[in-house]
Amino acid sequence: MKIVVLPGTNREGSNTLRLGRAVAARYATHDGVEVDLLDLRELPTGLLSPEAYATKPAGWARFADAVVGADGLHVLTPEYNGGAPGVLKVFIDHLPFPESFERRPVCFTGLAAGRFGALRPVEQLQGIFGYRNALQYPNRVFIPGVGKALGPDGWPDDAMLSDFLDKQITGFLSFVRSVAPLR
C-alpha cells in the first residue's frame, strides 16, 4: 500500500513539514506500507505561469505521478489568513482531473498557531476534495498552538495529541484497505 503524505505549504522551516516528516515516519513503521512525502518547496516555479495549465513545467510529473499512484493521501494543512495556503490550492488545481482524487482515500490534519488548529482550512479542503469525489476519512486531527505542541522530532509532545495522530494513521490505513474495492 502506498500512502502519500502532503504537507500543504512551501514555507521554509514550517511546522507543517516537520509534522509531515514525523507522520511519514509513523506510516513507515506499518508492514507493507510505502510512504512518499511530497515537499511543496520543490514544486517547479513554472507552475505559476498561465501556460502551465496547458503544458506542465519540467519536474511536475513526479508530483502528479505520486498522487495518481497513491492508495491514500494524507494532507496536512496550516492556516494562513483563515484558509489553506495558496500553494496547496495551486498544487491541487494542476493535478490531473479526474483521476487524482476520484474515489481516492484522503485524510486531513490541521495545525495552526491559533486555538482551532486549522479547522477552517481543513473544512475548505474537505469541500474541494468532496467536489472531486475523494473518499474522505472522517477522523480529522487538529493541532492548536503548534509552535509549542511539537517536539524536536516534529511529533506532538502532548500525549493526547500523539494518541489522536497515531489513531488517525492506523485508522486511515484500515479505511484505505476497506475502500480499496471501490477504486
N, C-alpha and C positions, 0 to 999 in steps of 0.2 A: 504494500500500500504506500502511495506517495502523498505526503502532506506538504503543501507549500505554506510557509509562514511569511506573511506580508506585513512588515512594519510600515505603516502608511505615511511616512514623511521622508524627506530628503535632508532634514536638518542635521548638520554636523553635531556629533556628540549627544544625540537625542536619547531620552529615556525610552522612547518607543523602540529604537533599535536595540538598546541594552536589554529590554524585556524580551524583544523578539528573539534575540540570540539565546536567552535563557529558556524561552518556550520551545524553541527548536531543539535545544539540548534535551529537554524533557521528553519530547516526542521520540527522539533518537534512542531513548532507553527502552522503548517498547519493541518487542520482537516483530520482525517483518515490516517495520516502518522505515521508509526512506524519507528524509526531510530535505527540503530545498528552501533556503531563506533568500528572499528577494530584497536586495538593498536598493531602494529608490534613489540613493545618491549616485548610483551607477547608470541611471537612465540616460540614453543619448539626448543631448541638449536639442538636437534637431526635432525632437518630438513636439516642441512648442511652435514649430513653423506650420503655417496653414497647409503647406504642401504635404505635411506628414500624414494627413488623413488619406491621401491617395497613394503616396509612396513612403513607406516606413524607413526611417534612417537606419544606417548600419548599427548593429548592436541591439536592435529592438527584438529581433526574432527570439533570442534566448528567454526574454521575459514572457512573451506571448506563448512560446512553446511550453514553458514551465507551468503556466496556468492551465492551458488546454490539456496538458498531460497529467494534471494532478487528480488524485482521487478525492481530495478535500483541500479547502483553502481556509486558513486561519488568519483573519485580518485583525491587526492591532492598530488602533487609531488614537492619536492625541486629539485634543480640542484646540483649534485655532480660531479665535474670534467667534465662538459659538457654533463652529461647524468642523467638518473634516478638512484636512489640508488640501489645498488646490492641486498639489502634485498627485495626490491619490486619485482625485477625480480625473485628471488628465490621463493617468495610467489606465484607469477603468475605461475611459472613452476611446482609447486606442486599441483595446483588446478586440480580437475577432468576435463578430456577432453572428449567430447566437451561441456558438459552441463554447465560449469562455465560461459562461455561468449557467447555461441551460441544464437544469437538474444536477448541478454540481453542489455537493455539500459545502457549506460555509459556516464558520462561527466567528464571533466578534468579541474582542476585548478592548475596552476603552480605558485610557489613562489620561489624567489631567492634574494640573496643579490645584484646581478647584475642588469643591466638596462633592461634585456629582460624577467625577471620574469619566468624563466624556460621554455621558448619556446622550446628549443631543447629536453628536456626530455618529454614534452607533445607530441611533434611530434613523438618521438620514441615510446611512449606508444600507440599513435594512430595507428602506423604501427602494433604493436603487437596485439592490440585489433581488428584491422581490419582483420588481419590474422585469428583470432579466431572467426570472424563473429559477433562481437558485433555490436549493433546499436548505433552509436556514435552521441551524441547531438552536433551540430555544434558550439554552443556558449561557447567557451573556455574563461577562465579568467586568466590573468597573473598579478602577483603582484611583481613588481620590488622593490628593496630596502626594502625588507621585515623586516629587523631589525628595521626600523623606521616607517614602514607602519601600524603595528598592535597596537591596543590599549591594555589596561590592560586585557580586556576580550577576546583578541585574534581576534577580528573583526577589519577590517581596519578603521582607523580614517578618512581617506580621503573620502569625500562624493561621489566622482566619483567611486572609487573602491568599496565602500559599495553598491552603486547602481548597479554596474556591478554584484556583487555577489548575491544580492537579486534577480535581474532579471534572473541570471543563475539558481538559485534554483527554482523559480516559473516556469520558462520556462522548466526546466528539469522535474518537476512534470507533466506538461502538456504533454510533449514529452512521458514520461513513460506511461501515460494514453492513448495517441494516438496510440502507437505501441503495446499496450497490445494484440490486436487480432493477431498480427504477431507471438507471442510467443506460 
